[in-house]
Amino acid sequence: MQQNKVEICGVNTSKLKTLSESEKQKLLERAKAGDVEARNELINGNLRLVLSVIQRFLNRDENPDDLFQVGCIGLIKAIDNFDTSHNVRLSTYAVPMIIGEIRRYLRDNNSLRVSRSTKDLAYRAMQTREMLTNKELREPTVDEIAKEMNLSKEEVVLALEALVEPVSLFEPVFSDSGDTIYVMDQVSDHNDDKNWLDEIALKDAIESLGEREKKILSLRFFAGKTQMEVAEEIGISQAQVSRLEKSALKRIKREV
């Protein structure tokens, strides 16, 4: 979806309605009592939630209109299955339902060939996961899914992983003020022999850098830590680590 696109599935996203938590609660109670109009109003009032969830899937060359429609199915399932007696927000419950519906759609349309038996097992596992999610109002663990299916943890993991779509290392996972963090930024590198910058070259090149930049490069390229791990150790955000790292590497490239 283009960044400036306003319409999706014929819906003007800039005019989507938002509901307060109190409004949602009242509509949920009416919808549970069989009020179809309240149910429809609740669906329309949470379309922004669907829109926000599908953003993470838009780099897969999938039609945004299709993803939005599939996400709406997940939203409707969440509304119909939501238990108002639990002290949980509808959005908290709906997000994993929407994500699950989209992932199921992507897996069904995956071009990779997976055996029929593995697919059947994976679909059973996803149904079990959805059932446990509805029951516990949280994402179940693999152990809980395996126990419910009377299977080993390994069987469940292999089945589910067989249907997972490959992710590019250049897939963006977070963006803050133009500083984009990609999957490759969150992967550790423990192969010191093949690092594109070795320790000897860096010792001369990073002398002009600040102490924080030096520490970031040391932790990233010599200790093999992810940007998230570096951020936690230094006490700044991952976006800041990404920005400082890129700035430092540009300066080093000019000098080396």
N, C-alpha and C positions, 0 to 999 in steps of 0.2 A: 504494500500500500504506500502510495506516495505520501510524503510527510505532510503536504498541504492539502491532501484530499479531504473533502468535507463529507461526501456521501459514501456510504457502504451499505450494500443491499437496498439502495434507495432511501436509506435513513440519513437525515442530516445530523451528523454526530455533534455538531456544535449546539444543537437544540435538544439534545437528549435530556430528559428530566432526571433530577436527582431527588432522593427521598431521605428524610431524616430517620434516625433509628426508631424514634417513636412512631413515625408514619409507617415504617416497615412492619413494626410489631402489630399495629392495628390492622394493617392489610393482611398480614399472615393469619391473624386470628379469624378474620372474615373469610379468607380463602379456605382455611381449614374447615370452616363451617359450610362450605359449598358455594360461596359467593364467587361466581365466575368473573364478574367485573373487577372485583378486588384482586383476583389472581392475575388478570391481564394487566392491571395497573401496576402490580408488583413486578411483573416481568419487564414492562416498559421502563419502570423506575430503576432497574438494575442493568440496563443495557450498557451503561458506561463501564460497569464492572467487566462485562464480556469483552468490550473494546480494549480495556487495559490488559486483560489476560492474553489476547491474541497477538499483542505487540511482540512478545518473545518468540513467536512462530513465523513472523513475516519475512525472515531472511531465508526461508526454505523454498522460495519460488512457488509458494502455494497461493491460490487465489484468495485474497483477503475476504471476499464476499462469502466464499465457501467456509472459511475458518470461522467467520462471524456467525453464520447459520448453525454450524456444528456447536460452537460455544453457547449459543442460545438454547440448544437442546440440553446441554449440561446444566445451564441455569434453571431451566424448567424442571429438570429432574431434582435439582437441589431444593427448589421451592416446594415441589410436591412431596418430597421426603423429609423436609425439615421438621424437627420436633421442637415446638415452641416452649416446651417445658424445660429444656436445657438452657443454661445460662451461657449461650454462645451466639455471636452475631451471625446473621444470615450470610454475610460476605465471607466470614471465616470458613463457614461450611461450604459455600458455593464455589470458591476458587478451586479447590482440588477436584471438585466434580466437573467443573468446566475444563480444567487442564486434562483430566482423565478422558473426557469425551473427545477432545481434540487429538490427544495422543492415539486414541483408538482409531480415529479417522485416518491419521497419518500412517499408522501401522497397516491398516486395511489397504491403503493405497501405496504401500512401499513396493518399490521395484525389485528389491532383493527377494530371492526365492527361498522360502522356508517350508519344510515338510508339513503336510497336513496334520500329522499327529502332534507336532510341536506347536503349530498354530492353535489347535484345539485345546491343548494343555494351557497355553498362554491366555487364551480367551477365558477359560475356566478360572485361571488365577486372577485375571482382571475383574471378573464377575464377583469372585470371592472377596477381592480387595474392596470393591464398591459396596458389597453387602456389609463388610466389617466397618467401613467408613460410615455408612448410614447408621449402624448400630452403636458404634463407639464415639461418633462425631469427631474422629481424628483419623489420620493416615495410619493404617496398621503396619506392623513390622513384617518382614519376610517370614520370620519364625511363626508369627500368628497366622499368616496365610497358609504356610505349609502345614501347620497343625490342623487347621480347619479342613484342608484338602486331603489330609492323611498322606502327605508326601514328604520327601526330604527337602530341606532348605535348598540343596544344590539343584534338585529337579526344577523347583519353582524359579530360581534365579536364571538357570540356563534357558528355560522356556521364555521368560519375559525379556531377557537380553537378546534373544534371537529375533525379536520383533522391533527392537530399538533401532531407530534410524541413525546412521552414522552422522557425526557432528564434525564440521570443519574446524580446524584449529583457528581459522580466521573468523569464526562466528562471534559477533559481538554479544557480550553478556551484560554489559552495564555501560552507561554513558552519562557523564557529568560535565556540563558546560563545554561540550565538544571533545572532552578527553575520554575516548572510548577504550574499554577494557575488553580484550578478546580472550577466547578460550585458552590460547597459547600462553597468555599472561598468567594463567592460574595453574600452569603445569610446571612441576619442579624439574630441574635439569641436574641429574647426578652424574652425568658423563663429562667429568672435568677434562679428559684428554681431547675432547672434540669441541670444547667451547670455542666460539669464534673469536673471543678475546681471552688470551691467556694472562696469567698473573704477572708475568714479567713485563709485558707490554703495558699493562694497566698501571703499574707502579710509577712509570714515568708520565703517563698521560693524564692521570687523575690528580696530580699534585695541585692543580689550580682549582679543583672542585671544593665545595664546602664539606664539612665533616658529615653532615647528614646524607649528602649525595654519595660520599665515599662509602658510608655504611650500607646504604641501599644497594649499591653495585656489588659490594663484598658479599652481602647476604644473598643477593639474587644469583650471581654468577659463580661464586666460590662455595657458598654454603648450600646452593641448590634449592633455596626456599621460594615459595610462591609469593606473589605480591600481597596476598591476603596475610600470609604468615609474617612478612616483613612489616606490614602495616600494624599488626598487633604488637610486634616487638618494639617498634619505634613509637607507636602511639598516635598515628595519623591514619587517615582514610586510605583505602586502596586506590581511589582515584588520584589522591595526592602522590602516592608512591609511583603510580604509572606516569604521572606528569613529570615528576622529578627525574625518574629513570630515563625517560625519553629525552629530556633536556640535557642530562649529563652525557648520554651516549652521543648526542649530536655534537657536543663540544669535543668529546674524545675523538670522534671520527675526523673532525677538522684538524686535530693535532697529530693523529697517528698516520 
